[in-house]
Amino acid sequence: MYDADFLGSLIPIVAIICSVALPIAFGMYLGLKSINAKHSERMELIRQGIIPPEKTKPTPNKYRSLRNGILCIGIAIGFIVALIIARVMDLGADEAFWVIGAGVLLFLGIAYVSFFMLVKNKKEFDDDAE
């Protein structure tokens, strides 16, 4: 009835659809179930006469954003400088790997130190508060 080549060509298509669609569908199911449970809990509190607290977003920590920006700049400068050094010195793949790794770590360390120097006297920076 069906050709063996036709069925054989369907196997990869079904495998891709199952490997992509099933995790997405399962995630959506869990997400909707979680939202429904929160809604049911909130409605039960309202039925009992308890006003549930309003959820507000915490104020973002501007120093955390500054730190992340400085670290990204440090990593980028480390890559650029290390790639230039590796290109100028005409290093092999193994040596270039170590030069790039060392350059990134060096400039990442410099970025951390510069961030510390910027915020060491600031009282608003609190890494635990979110």
MIDOSE-1310 file (N, C-alpha, C; in nm, 2 decimals, decimal comma, always signed):
residues 130
myda	+0,08/-0,12/+0,00/+0,00/+0,00/+0,00/+0,09/+0,13/+0,00; +0,18/+0,14/+0,10/+0,27/+0,25/+0,10/+0,40/+0,21/+0,06; +0,48/+0,30/+0,00/+0,61/+0,27/-0,05/+0,71/+0,28/+0,07; +0,80/+0,19/+0,08/+0,90/+0,19/+0,19/+0,98/+0,31/+0,19
dflg	+1,02/+0,37/+0,07/+1,09/+0,49/+0,07/+1,02/+0,61/+0,13; +0,89/+0,61/+0,10/+0,80/+0,72/+0,15/+0,80/+0,71/+0,31; +0,78/+0,59/+0,36/+0,77/+0,58/+0,51/+0,91/+0,61/+0,57; +1,02/+0,57/+0,50/+1,15/+0,59/+0,55/+1,18/+0,74/+0,55
slip	+1,13/+0,82/+0,46/+1,15/+0,96/+0,45/+1,07/+1,03/+0,56; +0,96/+0,97/+0,61/+0,88/+1,03/+0,72/+0,95/+1,02/+0,85; +1,03/+0,93/+0,87/+1,09/+0,91/+1,01/+1,17/+1,03/+1,06; +1,26/+1,09/+0,98/+1,33/+1,21/+1,03/+1,23/+1,33/+1,06
ivai	+1,13/+1,34/+0,97/+1,03/+1,45/+0,99/+0,96/+1,43/+1,12; +0,91/+1,31/+1,15/+0,84/+1,28/+1,27/+0,93/+1,30/+1,39; +1,05/+1,26/+1,38/+1,15/+1,27/+1,49/+1,17/+1,41/+1,52; +1,19/+1,50/+1,42/+1,21/+1,64/+1,45/+1,09/+1,71/+1,51
icsv	+0,97/+1,67/+1,46/+0,85/+1,73/+1,51/+0,83/+1,69/+1,66; +0,86/+1,56/+1,69/+0,84/+1,51/+1,82/+0,94/+1,57/+1,92; +1,07/+1,59/+1,87/+1,17/+1,64/+1,96/+1,15/+1,79/+1,99; +1,08/+1,86/+1,90/+1,06/+2,00/+1,92/+0,92/+2,03/+1,97
alpi	+0,82/+1,97/+1,92/+0,69/+2,01/+1,96/+0,65/+1,95/+2,10; +0,69/+1,83/+2,13/+0,65/+1,77/+2,26/+0,71/+1,85/+2,38; +0,84/+1,89/+2,38/+0,88/+1,98/+2,49/+0,81/+2,11/+2,50; +0,78/+2,17/+2,38/+0,71/+2,30/+2,39/+0,57/+2,28/+2,44
afgm	+0,50/+2,18/+2,40/+0,37/+2,15/+2,45/+0,37/+2,12/+2,60; +0,47/+2,04/+2,64/+0,48/+2,01/+2,78/+0,50/+2,13/+2,87; +0,59/+2,22/+2,82/+0,62/+2,35/+2,89/+0,50/+2,44/+2,89; +0,42/+2,44/+2,78/+0,30/+2,52/+2,79/+0,20/+2,47/+2,88
ylgl	+0,19/+2,33/+2,89/+0,10/+2,27/+2,98/+0,13/+2,30/+3,13; +0,26/+2,29/+3,16/+0,31/+2,32/+3,30/+0,29/+2,47/+3,33; +0,31/+2,56/+3,23/+0,30/+2,70/+3,25/+0,15/+2,74/+3,28; +0,06/+2,68/+3,20/-0,08/+2,71/+3,22/-0,13/+2,65/+3,35
ksin	-0,08/+2,53/+3,39/-0,12/+2,47/+3,51/-0,08/+2,56/+3,63; +0,04/+2,62/+3,62/+0,10/+2,70/+3,73/+0,01/+2,83/+3,74; -0,02/+2,89/+3,62/-0,10/+3,01/+3,63/-0,24/+2,98/+3,68; -0,30/+2,87/+3,65/-0,43/+2,83/+3,70/-0,42/+2,81/+3,85
akhs	-0,32/+2,75/+3,90/-0,31/+2,72/+4,04/-0,29/+2,85/+4,12; -0,22/+2,95/+4,07/-0,20/+3,08/+4,13/-0,34/+3,15/+4,13; -0,41/+3,14/+4,02/-0,54/+3,21/+4,01/-0,64/+3,15/+4,11; -0,64/+3,01/+4,12/-0,73/+2,95/+4,22/-0,70/+2,99/+4,36
erme	-0,57/+2,99/+4,39/-0,53/+3,03/+4,53/-0,57/+3,17/+4,56; -0,55/+3,26/+4,46/-0,60/+3,40/+4,48/-0,75/+3,41/+4,50; -0,82/+3,34/+4,42/-0,97/+3,34/+4,43/-1,02/+3,28/+4,56; -0,95/+3,18/+4,61/-0,99/+3,12/+4,74/-0,96/+3,23/+4,85
lirq	-0,85/+3,30/+4,85/-0,82/+3,40/+4,95/-0,93/+3,51/+4,94; -0,98/+3,55/+4,82/-1,08/+3,65/+4,81/-1,21/+3,60/+4,87; -1,24/+3,47/+4,84/-1,37/+3,41/+4,90/-1,37/+3,41/+5,05; -1,25/+3,40/+5,11/-1,24/+3,40/+5,26/-1,23/+3,54/+5,31
giip	-1,23/+3,64/+5,23/-1,23/+3,77/+5,28/-1,09/+3,83/+5,30; -0,99/+3,76/+5,25/-0,86/+3,81/+5,26/-0,82/+3,88/+5,13; -0,77/+4,00/+5,14/-0,73/+4,07/+5,02/-0,58/+4,03/+4,99; -0,56/+3,96/+4,88/-0,42/+3,92/+4,85/-0,34/+4,04/+4,82
pekt	-0,21/+4,04/+4,86/-0,12/+4,16/+4,83/-0,10/+4,17/+4,68; -0,09/+4,30/+4,64/-0,06/+4,33/+4,50/+0,09/+4,30/+4,48; +0,12/+4,24/+4,36/+0,25/+4,21/+4,33/+0,31/+4,33/+4,26; +0,42/+4,38/+4,31/+0,49/+4,49/+4,25/+0,63/+4,44/+4,21
kptp	+0,68/+4,50/+4,10/+0,82/+4,47/+4,06/+0,91/+4,55/+4,15; +1,02/+4,48/+4,19/+1,12/+4,55/+4,27/+1,20/+4,65/+4,18; +1,24/+4,75/+4,24/+1,32/+4,85/+4,17/+1,45/+4,79/+4,13; +1,49/+4,81/+4,00/+1,62/+4,75/+3,95/+1,74/+4,81/+4,02
nkyr	+1,84/+4,73/+4,05/+1,96/+4,78/+4,11/+2,05/+4,83/+4,00; +2,07/+4,96/+4,00/+2,15/+5,03/+3,89/+2,29/+4,99/+3,89; +2,34/+4,95/+4,01/+2,48/+4,91/+4,02/+2,51/+4,77/+3,96; +2,40/+4,69/+3,97/+2,41/+4,55/+3,90/+2,42/+4,57/+3,75
slrn	+2,34/+4,66/+3,70/+2,35/+4,69/+3,55/+2,49/+4,75/+3,52; +2,54/+4,84/+3,60/+2,67/+4,89/+3,57/+2,78/+4,78/+3,58; +2,77/+4,70/+3,67/+2,86/+4,59/+3,68/+2,86/+4,50/+3,56; +2,74/+4,46/+3,52/+2,73/+4,37/+3,40/+2,78/+4,44/+3,27
gilc	+2,75/+4,57/+3,26/+2,81/+4,65/+3,15/+2,96/+4,65/+3,15; +3,02/+4,68/+3,26/+3,16/+4,69/+3,27/+3,22/+4,55/+3,24; +3,16/+4,44/+3,29/+3,22/+4,31/+3,27/+3,21/+4,27/+3,12; +3,10/+4,31/+3,05/+3,09/+4,28/+2,91/+3,19/+4,36/+2,83
igia	+3,21/+4,48/+2,87/+3,32/+4,56/+2,80/+3,45/+4,50/+2,83; +3,48/+4,45/+2,95/+3,61/+4,39/+2,98/+3,63/+4,26/+2,90; +3,53/+4,18/+2,89/+3,54/+4,06/+2,81/+3,56/+4,09/+2,66; +3,49/+4,19/+2,61/+3,51/+4,23/+2,47/+3,65/+4,28/+2,44
igfi	+3,70/+4,37/+2,53/+3,83/+4,42/+2,51/+3,94/+4,31/+2,52; +3,91/+4,22/+2,61/+4,00/+4,10/+2,63/+4,01/+4,02/+2,50; +3,90/+3,99/+2,44/+3,89/+3,92/+2,31/+3,97/+3,99/+2,20; +3,94/+4,12/+2,19/+4,00/+4,20/+2,08/+4,15/+4,21/+2,10
vali	+4,20/+4,24/+2,22/+4,34/+4,25/+2,24/+4,41/+4,11/+2,22; +4,35/+4,01/+2,27/+4,41/+3,88/+2,26/+4,41/+3,83/+2,11; +4,30/+3,86/+2,04/+4,30/+3,82/+1,90/+4,40/+3,89/+1,82; +4,42/+4,02/+1,85/+4,53/+4,10/+1,78/+4,66/+4,05/+1,81
iarv	+4,69/+4,01/+1,94/+4,82/+3,96/+1,98/+4,84/+3,82/+1,91; +4,74/+3,74/+1,91/+4,76/+3,61/+1,85/+4,78/+3,62/+1,70; +4,72/+3,72/+1,63/+4,74/+3,74/+1,49/+4,87/+3,80/+1,46; +4,92/+3,90/+1,54/+5,05/+3,96/+1,52/+5,16/+3,86/+1,54
mdlg	+5,15/+3,78/+1,64/+5,26/+3,68/+1,68/+5,25/+3,56/+1,59; +5,14/+3,54/+1,51/+5,12/+3,43/+1,42/+5,14/+3,30/+1,50; +5,05/+3,29/+1,60/+5,05/+3,17/+1,69/+4,97/+3,06/+1,63; +5,00/+2,93/+1,67/+4,92/+2,82/+1,63/+4,79/+2,82/+1,71
adea	+4,71/+2,72/+1,68/+4,57/+2,71/+1,74/+4,58/+2,69/+1,89; +4,68/+2,61/+1,94/+4,69/+2,58/+2,08/+4,74/+2,70/+2,16; +4,84/+2,77/+2,10/+4,90/+2,89/+2,17/+4,79/+3,00/+2,16; +4,72/+3,02/+2,05/+4,62/+3,12/+2,04/+4,51/+3,10/+2,14
fwvi	+4,47/+2,98/+2,17/+4,37/+2,95/+2,27/+4,41/+3,00/+2,41; +4,54/+2,97/+2,44/+4,58/+3,02/+2,58/+4,60/+3,17/+2,58; +4,64/+3,23/+2,47/+4,66/+3,38/+2,47/+4,52/+3,44/+2,48; +4,42/+3,39/+2,41/+4,28/+3,45/+2,42/+4,22/+3,43/+2,56
gagv	+4,24/+3,31/+2,61/+4,19/+3,28/+2,75/+4,25/+3,37/+2,85; +4,38/+3,39/+2,84/+4,45/+3,48/+2,94/+4,41/+3,62/+2,92; +4,40/+3,66/+2,80/+4,36/+3,80/+2,77/+4,22/+3,83/+2,82; +4,13/+3,74/+2,80/+3,99/+3,76/+2,85/+3,99/+3,76/+3,01
llfl	+4,06/+3,67/+3,07/+4,06/+3,67/+3,22/+4,13/+3,80/+3,27; +4,24/+3,84/+3,20/+4,31/+3,96/+3,25/+4,21/+4,08/+3,25; +4,15/+4,11/+3,13/+4,06/+4,22/+3,12/+3,93/+4,20/+3,20; +3,89/+4,08/+3,23/+3,77/+4,06/+3,32/+3,81/+4,10/+3,46
giay	+3,93/+4,06/+3,50/+3,98/+4,10/+3,63/+3,99/+4,25/+3,64; +4,04/+4,32/+3,54/+4,05/+4,46/+3,54/+3,91/+4,52/+3,55; +3,82/+4,47/+3,48/+3,68/+4,52/+3,49/+3,62/+4,50/+3,63; +3,65/+4,39/+3,69/+3,60/+4,38/+3,83/+3,66/+4,48/+3,92
vsff	+3,79/+4,50/+3,91/+3,86/+4,59/+4,00/+3,81/+4,74/+3,97; +3,79/+4,77/+3,84/+3,74/+4,91/+3,81/+3,59/+4,92/+3,87; +3,51/+4,82/+3,86/+3,38/+4,83/+3,92/+3,39/+4,85/+4,07; +3,47/+4,77/+4,13/+3,49/+4,79/+4,28/+3,53/+4,93/+4,31
mlvk	+3,63/+4,98/+4,24/+3,67/+5,12/+4,26/+3,56/+5,22/+4,25; +3,47/+5,20/+4,16/+3,36/+5,29/+4,13/+3,25/+5,28/+4,25; +3,23/+5,17/+4,30/+3,12/+5,15/+4,40/+3,16/+5,13/+4,54; +3,29/+5,14/+4,57/+3,33/+5,10/+4,71/+3,28/+5,19/+4,81
nkke	+3,25/+5,32/+4,78/+3,20/+5,41/+4,88/+3,05/+5,43/+4,87; +2,98/+5,36/+4,78/+2,84/+5,38/+4,76/+2,77/+5,29/+4,86; +2,66/+5,34/+4,92/+2,59/+5,26/+5,02/+2,47/+5,19/+4,95; +2,43/+5,24/+4,83/+2,31/+5,18/+4,77/+2,34/+5,04/+4,71
fddd	+2,46/+5,00/+4,69/+2,49/+4,87/+4,63/+2,48/+4,77/+4,73; +2,38/+4,68/+4,71/+2,36/+4,56/+4,80/+2,33/+4,44/+4,70; +2,42/+4,35/+4,70/+2,41/+4,24/+4,60/+2,30/+4,14/+4,64; +2,26/+4,14/+4,77/+2,15/+4,05/+4,81/+2,01/+4,10/+4,79
ae	+2,00/+4,24/+4,78/+1,87/+4,29/+4,76/+1,82/+4,29/+4,62; +1,71/+4,23/+4,60/+1,65/+4,23/+4,46/+1,50/+4,25/+4,48
